[in-house]
Amino acid sequence: MEIQFSVPINSSRTGSSTEKRHVKCDEAKPSCQNCMKWRGYCDGYTDTAAEPSLATTSTSETRSSRPTTAVTSSSNSIASSLSKTSAGSKIRVKTGNTAVDGTRSAPIPEEPAFNTICFANSDQRAYFDEWSALTIGFLSGGLGQSRLWSTTMPQLTLQEPTLRYAAMAVGALRKASNVEFEASSLNTDLMSENKHYFNAIIYYCEALRLQSMARPTKEGLRTAMLSSLLFICFEAQRGNMPAALKHVTHGFSMLNELSTCTDNAPDLVKIAPAPPALVQEILDCYKPLELQSRSFMGSYKKFFFPPKPPTQPSQEPLSKQGSSPGGPQSASSPPSQPGSPWASLPRGQPPPMSLPSPQSQGSPRSQVDEETSPRAPRGPPQRPPGIMPFTKHTPYFRPRQTNITNIDELPPSFSSFDEAQDYWTLLQRQMVQHIPLLTVTTAQLALPRTTDLGELKAKLASVRQNPRIAKFVEDSRYWLQRWSQSFDPLLQSATNNRHHDVQSYLRAINLRIEFLILYVYTAIPRYSGLDTAHELTPQYREINTIAETLIASRPSCGFAMDSGWTWPLFVSSFGCRDPSVRDEAIRILGQYPIRNALRDSRVFRAIALKNREAEMMASIEGDEDDHWLRLRRRELVFEDLGSNIIFRSAQKNPMSGEWELVEEVAAFSVDSNGQLDWHRQPISDSASILSGVC
């Protein structure tokens, strides 16, 4: 807009009014401030209804006194026009440096223009603000703020409609609770006559609709990966584990494509101006989800690849082949071929034109029909899409410093926490590769079907005699010891200086608790004697102390998207042989309720309470070795994509006097007393998530 006008200036030297000052419109909305200053109105916009009315002049007089274009006539006509306007609106124009003085002030916009563009009403803006406060302050969890949650997400959710609707859905869900988040289960109180909850569902569905219509462009792939995180956040908050796991699968599909450099990788790595940084941020956020999702792997495989119909007796059900991440199928699958929703399409069939979403995946029955159809590819079923077996190529365990690539180069002492963290990442990557081995071994023992005590003892003792497992234990202990020796000087220095540098101390003990939990894992106490179990008591006690220190140091709203410290506390409450240490872990779980993505401290506390009953039952007769043998039969399973929990334990049959393995199931929902509602059922073939941890 190039509107200009002139105002007369009385010269102090000549006394005439022939000199002019040219003023250009500054194009401000809703009114040009230069126009308002010099003339009292702005006619540069078509919306005449928004023009300020004149207090003492009729409409006809006002219109006759206003020029409609840039003033180019003589100074006399300008002066005449200004005199009329001045008389009508009581505005006095003074010469020199004196500003316009009048009874009317220029209107000031109440809020930026983007509010009306991005948000349809005040509720949407309120939900977005609620989301912003959540993501900036709490979702990172842990000890440091994740840049993805605290900076990148708030910016991109304001720009991308799909992300914005998903963010508003999370904010509306938070607002619906109006109190500290109840992390235990679906909150039925929110579902009845709650405007915010219904709005949350509406915005969530709109985000899903927009994502399902997205084209596989570079920007669309970035939005798809980030929207998966937001969808996980939404479903995890309201306790819908099956839906959350499907979104986890969707995110893993794309990240696996990226990490293994498949045909789709070139597009994925161009999703941002600085793709390595953004990809690393996304990987950091998916790492805890990768580890947590392993607990649901058994039911995950059953959902996507259920057993064949009984008409095909030659094919054995998958549940008998091992149903956790290290099942035989997944362990033998090539690591260079990541699973994805479109990876198993028949040859010649084009991939879908839109990005896949969890809702677009068929039901288990429909997938069985596809697999058994004549056009479907033959051979063993593929592993579940999205989740890859742990290998040395696993993308979630990569050091940030590019010069740290080989665990053999581990120095005698670490120079910084960053160096210690990166070598710890290498050590984790080396050790998690053996998780499938432990899982397969556990599944092959078929302990739930073992009734003879002699056979049970022989099977438990055979695990440590396995050459591959024996080598794993030996190598793991060696590298854990080396890393601990290199880390001890940093830990001691941070401990001595904790009153002056709290953050360094917290970071040090966070690495320490990760070391302790892997130390317990590599002892595989379930397949060891009672002496080994007792020797781990100091480690369990230290886990409790460190976990409470870390949890108490962080502000919490009851939900975070990090790994948290619920799992170490549960391992302590379940495996320690000292009842006081177990009770202390249960107390901490109850005192600091939180859901860390897929892990809920309330649910794990309820399982620990059930385990307390099993401990009491096992100790009613016999010596301590007998007690330990019964406790080694305990197993825990997350069934039906996390909807149900299975707990197995040895109980004495009051009728026969024999000790039998009993399976009980409970829904993923704690009651007002913090308990789970357990019911007996026949022994199933589902594999335990605990492997060697007891």
Secondary structure, 3 states (H helix, E strand, C coil): CCCEEEEEECCCCCCCCCEEEEEECCCCCCCCHHHHHHCCCCCCCCCHHHCCCCCCCCHHHHHHHCCCCCCCCCHHHHHHHHHHHHHHHCCECCCCCCCCECCCCCCCCCCCCHHHHHCCCHHHHHHHHHHHHHHHHCCCCCCCCCHHHHHHHHHHHHHCHHHHHHHHHHHHHHHHHCCCCCCCCCCHHHHCCCHHHHHHHHHHHHHHHHHHCCCCCHHHHHHHHHHHHHHHHHHHHCCCHHHHHHHHHHHHHHHHHHHCCCCCHHHHCCCCCCHHHHHHHHHHHHHHHHHHHHHHHHHHHHHHCCCCCCCCCCCCCHHHCCCCCCCHHHHHCCCCCCCCCCCCCCCCCCCCCCCCCHHHCCCHHHHHHHHHCCCCCCCCCCCCCCCCCCCCCCCCCCCCCCCCCCHHHCCCCCCCHHHHHHHHHHHHHHHHCCHHHHHHHHHHHCHHHCCCHHHHHHHHHHHHHCHHHHHHHHHHHHHHHHHHHHHHHHHHHHHHCCCCCHHHHHHHHHHHHHHHHHHHHHCCHHHCCHHHHHHCHHHHHHHHHHHHHHHHHCCCCCEECCCCCHHHHHHHHHHCCCHHHHHHHHHHHHHCCCEECCEEHHHHHHHHHHHHHHHHHHCCCCCHHHHHHHHCCCEEEEECCCCEEEEEEEEECCCCCCEEEEEEEEECCCCCCCCCCCEEECCCCCCCCCCCCC
